[in-house]
Amino acid sequence: IDFSHFDFRTGLEYDVAPKSMLYFTIASGYRPGGLSAFNPVTNAPNSFKSEVTTSFELGSKNRFFEGRLQVNADVFYYKQANYQDLDKYTGFVPPEGGTVCVNGDVRAGCQTPTFGLQAHSLGFETQIRVQPTHDDSIALTATALHARFNQNQGTCATRDAPATAGCWDGYNSQSPNDPGAPFFYNVSGAVQPHSPDFSATLAYQRTVFRFSNGATCGLGGDAFYTSGYWV
């Protein structure tokens, strides 16, 4: 397996006014591939590719009222290839047909615990910071996010496994009432994990003391909110 990867970053910037600018960037990043569970059919570990993300971002940064109000905002799009899903489970019918896979199954179709899923994320975020007095500062950060696995996944280990078109993933129940029972969901078009539709942070800070040497002492706090998300 080749763990090397070439990444890039490029962008454009345009100054609309002395304290306002527009920018556009394109960049890439990756999570290395690796080896997974041992495959008794090939007598070697399974391998999975590097997860690669290409990001596109269009944004604006601005300061107003002699720098006492700062407003930044951007729209971003992430294109994700080979999203790493390392779940290993049993209970699905392998592509070659027959009975469902079980622990220790040596059939080739039961030996693929990883997916190279395709995914994307579209979002908007803003950061607003205002200083109403010399000693007070209020900051708001908010993000709206639409993160999904692509509807068309191409080839995946469990395609059509539960007799329905799509790319399926699943897990084995740990319930004592139904141990080992497989639960499946269709990855195609599904929400990505840890991706709330909306999140925001509101913070406040006040300078209480100013010392002769220029140091300050302050108090502050922040509140965070997020909508529900899958794990």
DATA-V482252 format. One record per run of one state. SS is the DSSP state (hx for helix, st for strand, lp for the rest). FROM is the first residue (numbers start at 1). TO is the last residue. If there is no record, write none. Layout:
<<SS/FROM/TO> <SS/FROM/TO>>
This chain:
<<lp/1/8> <st/9/17> <lp/18/19> <st/20/31> <lp/32/33> <st/34/39> <lp/40/43> <st/44/48> <lp/49/50> <st/51/64> <lp/65/68> <st/69/85> <lp/86/92> <st/93/93> <lp/94/99> <st/100/100> <lp/101/107> <hx/108/110> <lp/111/114> <st/115/130> <lp/131/135> <st/136/149> <lp/150/167> <st/168/172> <lp/173/181> <st/182/186> <lp/187/190> <st/191/191> <lp/192/197> <st/198/210> <lp/211/215> <st/216/226> <lp/227/231>>
